[in-house]
Amino acid sequence: MTEHDTGVRIPLTPDEELLGADRPTIESLHTDAERLERMRADLEMGFRALEGTSGVSVFGSARVGPNEPDYALGRAVGAALGRAGFSVITGGGPGLMEAANRGARDAGARSIGLNIELPFEQFANRYLDLSLTFRYFFARKVCFVRYATGFVVLPGGFGTLDELFEALVLIQTGKVRHFPVVLVGRHHWGPLWDWVGDRLVSGGYVSPEELELVTLCDEPEDAVERLVSGARAQGLAPEAA
């Protein structure tokens, strides 16, 4: 049961409980002190488990099946990253996250999943050497960036777009440096990036130079080349590079 007779909703996730705590239609389950402690515990878990990790975070849809072409692409990307010496970090779920983790396993590389508590769709895939589950999206996102030298973005929907544009804001504002973002799959990303150029650059919302923050490619090897270059600029080149 998720709603009382009074119309007050019981939150389904810690994020919903946190963000709805001051709304009369959401039941408050914790004090702010308790919430802060839970946030601290989320970050501490990630920091301890991932200490010393230098990988690439790979994002993509949870809704792609193993027999679809984009799954094969994700698996090839994970394998190419693994062969280059990177750990592969994903959201730990099914679809293209699973594909990238599976590719890392194919290459004998470390395969990591940073899962999130959700009421649907998200479950840990079976190709993980390390599987963590976070309560809060923001804590999980901190770890996606802190323990990666760059991002690979496979075809995806709202969640993937969120991760893509958050990374670009961090780079644009100087929060991270020499941090490559590679969009793999021109069939999926090309129209979006054309729109960014046509509307955002032409309208003055984004500078032409900021388009260079992103690399578009189709081949896993091209993605790896850009990621190795970025890792070297950070002083974190993978051993096999």
Residue, then its C-alpha position, 0 to 999 in steps of 0.5 A: m500500500t502506497e497511500h493512506d486513506t487520507g490521501v497522503r502518499i508513502p514514498l516509494t524511494p529515498d529520493e522521493e522521501l527526501l524531495g517530498a518531505d515538506r509536502p503535505t501529500i508525502e509522508s515524511l519517514h525521517t528527520d533531516a538529521e536521519r536523512l543527512e546520515r543516510m546520505r553520508a552512509d551512501l557516499e561513504m559506501g561508494f568511497r570505500a568500495l571504489e577507492g583506487t578505481s580508475g575507470v570509464s563510466v558507460f551509460g545507456s538504456a536499460r530497455v535494450g534486449p540482448n538480440e538488438p544491434d545496440y546491445a552488441l555495440g555496448r558489449a563491444v565498447g565494454a570489451a574495447l575499454g577493458r582491453a585498453g586497461f580501463s575498469v568499466i563502470t555502469g549503472g549496474g542494470p539491464g540493457l546497455m549497462e549489462a552489455a558494457n559490463r559483459g564486454a568488460r568481462d569478455a576482456g578480463a577487465r574489472s566490471i562495476g555496477l552502481n545500482i540505484e533503488l527504484p520501484f521498477e526496471q532496475f536490477a543488478n545484471r549478472y556480469l558484475d565483479l562489484s555491485l553497489t546499491f545507492r539510496y540517492f541519485f546524487a551520491r551515485k552520480v558523484c561516484f560515476v564522476r569521481y572514479a572515472t576518467g571519462f564517459v561513454v554514452l550509448p543510446g538511451g532515454f531520459g536517464t542517459l540524457d540526464e547523465l550526459f548533460e550533467a557531465l557537460v555542465l561539470i566540464q563547462t563550469g570547470k568542475v572536472r578537466h580533461f574529461p572526455v565525453v564520447l557519444v557512441g552511435r551516430h544513428h541515435w545521437g547525431p540528430l540531437w547534436d545537430w539540434v544543439g548546433d542548429r538551435l543552441v549555438s545559433g541562438g547564442y546559448v552555447s558557444p561553438e567551442e563547447l560543441e567540441l566537449v563531445t566526440l561522436c563516433d560509431e567504432p569502439e576503438d575510436a571511443v577508446e582512443r579519445l578516452v585514453s587521451g583524456a586519461r593521459a591528460q589527467g595523469l591517469a592513463p590505463e596500464a594497457a594504453 
